[in-house]
Each structure stands twice: as structure tokens, then as C-alpha cells.
């Protein structure tokens, strides 16, 4: 399959999936959703793929949902056509069209049969960070930024992140990140020991410029024999 929004490259039994919309900081759209699901389907079927790296093209990992369509970004009827409704007019949540697109990607990653590593080369907010929660390991360059910014958009956390995040960093840290919506970096030194402990659970750090050269070493150790 020819991909429009991602790159699919295999070398030394390691698949690298690169989010490839650098002009938009790799913002997530419906096409990227379908292509990522397809890429993980293909990886699971390919015995030559023993580990997977997910990274971003250009200076960002993923800037979250593509908001170029304005308010229609979160209007299911506008984006996917009318969804089923009950006699009362309420949305019928049994309709597959209603499902959270980011959640479909996160759950597909979670079900992947191969080890999945996020190589975070720059800003990762919204779906850009929540998709990583379903991955096995997260490695960040010093240029990486993370943000669970949903409270700043008046929406709830998506992509099953309300399930994944507390299990990785604990309920208190998860709530602080989601309530404030602040964007933070992974630093080697943190002012509070507790913050350092929780962030180390989620993210490993590599010096900017060196992390890309070194990142294949870990998937080589993790890949299935």
C-alpha cells in the first residue's frame, strides 16, 4: 500500500513508521488514522518485522489533531457523514462511525504482536502523546515536549488515555497533567523528585542529535527472536 501521511521502512528486521506531514508538525487526520492501523496490521503479518519504531518527520513528533477544519474537527456528522441516532435524537453509540479515531489507533498499537517504541523527536501533544501510552517504550530527544492539552480545548482526553495514563504514572500525576493542560519537557534534572520518578516511568531521554543514531540499539535488543 502506498502511504500518503506516513513512511513505512524496514531495515535489519526493524520497522520504522514515520509520521510524515512535517509542514503541519505531523498533525493527525483521518488519513493518518487509517494508514497507521493498516501499517500495524501489515507489521503483525510480516515475520521479518521483529520490532517497531514510531517517530515523526521534521522537527515535531505529532502536534495533535489537525484543526484546519475548525469546529468541524470534532463534529462527527460533518467529518464522517450523519451517524445513527436513537428515537430520542441522542447519538447511537453502537454505530462504528461514532468511535474515537485516536482510540482506534491506540488500541491497535496496544494489540500489536511486536514491541513498539516511540522515538519522540519533538513536540507531542494531544493524540501525539496519547498514542504513545499504548507503546511499550518511549524515548525522547531533548527537543521533545509533551502535553495533555484537552482541558484547553474543552474536550475530554481521548485515545483511551484516561485508562492508560494513570496506570503508567499514577492517578495524581495523570490528573495534574490533564487538569492543567500544561506542556512539559523531559529533562534529566527535575525540581521535584516525585515528578522525576513519574516522568521516568513514562519517558526515557536522549541528547538531541544522538537519540536517532542510538535508538535502533534498543529495538534490536527487544525484537522477537
N, C-alpha and C positions, 0 to 999 in steps of 0.2 A: 504493500500500500504506500502510495506517495503521500507524505505528510506536508501540511501547509504551515502549522504552528509549532511543530516540534521537530527535532532531529533524532534519528534512531540509528546509533552507530555501535557496532560490536568490534572489540579488539581484545585479544587474549582472554576470551570467554567472559568478558565484562561488557555488559550493555550500558551505554551512556545515553540517557534520554535528556535532551537539552530543550528546555522551553525556549522557543525561537521567535519571539516578537520583540526584539531589542529596542525598536523605535518606540514601543509602548511599555517598556520595562517588563515585557513578558506578561502583560495583563491577561487574565484568564477569561476566555469566552466559550461559547458553546462548541465551536470547532475544536478548541484545545481539549475540552472535556471529552469529546468523543475520541479524539486521537490518542489521548493518554490511556483511556480504557482499552482501546484497540492495541496499543503498544504493550501494555501489561498482559493482555490476552496472548499476544504473539510471543512474548518472553516466556510465559509459562509453558507454551507448547514447544519451545526450542531448547533441546537438551544441551546445545552449545553455550547457552547463556547460564552462567553459574552465579552471577551477582549483578546488581543493577545500581547505577549511579544516576541520580536526578539532579540536574543543575540548570542554570539559566545562561542565555546568551547575553553578551554585553555587560553592562555594569549592574544589572539587577537580577535577582532570582525570580521574583514574581511580585508585581505591585498590587495583587489582589484582583478583584473582578474588574473587567473592562466596563467603565462607567460612561463610555462615549454615547450610549443611547439615553442618557439622562434617567428620568424617573422610570422609563420602561425597563431598565435593567432588572428591577425587582417586580415587574408586572408579568406574571406567568401568561396571562391571556395575550399580552402584546408580543411576548417573545416566542411562545410555542403554539399559539392558537388557543381558542377557548378550551378551558378544562371542564371536566364534568362537575355538575353541581347537583346538590340534593334538592328536593322539592321546596325546602325552606330557603333555598338560594345560597346556602353555605357550600364551600368547596368540598367535593367528594375526594377524600384523601386516598381512596383506593385507586385513583387514576394515576398511572405511571408518569404522566406529564407533570404532575404536581411535585414529584420528587426533587430534592435539592441536588443540583448538578455537581456541586463540590463534594457533597456527601457520597455520591455515586463513585467519584474518583477516589476519595479517601478509603471507602470500603473495598474498592477493587485493589488498591495498594495493600491494604491490611490482609487481604486474602491471597496475595501473591505467594507463590511457592519458593521464590528465590529471596535472598537477603537484599534489602533495599536501603540505600544510603543516600541521604540528602547532602549534596556539596553546595553549601549556600554561599554564593559569591557576592551577594549584595542585598539590598532591601528585600524583605519578605514580609508582607502584611496581608491581612485577610486570608483568603484561600491560599495565598503564597506561604503562610506559616501553618495553617490548619492542615493542609495536605501532608506536611512533614510529620505530623503527630502519628500517622499510621505507618511511618517508615521505621526501620529498625535502628538506624544510627543517623545522627545529624552532625555534620562537620561544617563549621562556619569560618570564613575568612574574617579578618579584622574589619573589612568593609561591610560586613553583614549587619542588618538592622531587622528587628522583629517587632511586630505589632498586632495585637488582637483588637483591632480598631472598631469593632462592630458598634459599641456604645456611641461612637462619634457619628455613626450613620443612622442611628435609631433602629437598628436591627439586632436580632439575637445571633450569637455565634453559630456558624454553620459547619458543614462537613464533619458532623459527628464530633466536633471538638469539645463539646460540653461533656462527652464521655471520655475521650482520650486524654485531654489536658490534665484534669485532676489526678488521673492515675499515673501521670508522668512526674508532675511537680508538686502534687498535693493540693487540697481544696483551697487553702488560704492564698497561696501564690497564684493559683489559677484565677480566683476571684479578683485579686488585686490587678492583675494584668487586664482582665476583661472589663472590670468596672471603670478603671481609669482610661483604658484605650491608649495608653502611652506607648510610644515607640522606643525600644531599648536596644542596646547593643550587647553582644557577648564580649566581655572584657576579661583579661587574665586576672585583674585585681578588682574586687568588688568592695564597696564601702561596708557592706554588711555581710557577715559570714553566712547568714541564712540565705540571702539572695544568691551568693556564690554557690551554695550547696544545691539549691533548687535548679539554678541555671545549668550547672554542670550535669545534672541528670538529663537535661533536655539537649544540651548543645556542647560539642567539643570545639576547640578553637585552633586555628592555624594562622600563622602570619600571612598577611595579604601578599600574593605573588608566589608563595611557596606551597600554599594549600593545594593548588590544582596539580602541581607536579607530584605531590606526595599522596594525594587522595587515592590513586589506584592501588597503593600498597595494602590498605585495609580491606577493600573488596577481594583482593587476591587471597587474604587470609580467611575471609568469611565465605567465599564461594563454595558451593556444594561440590564435593569430590565425585 
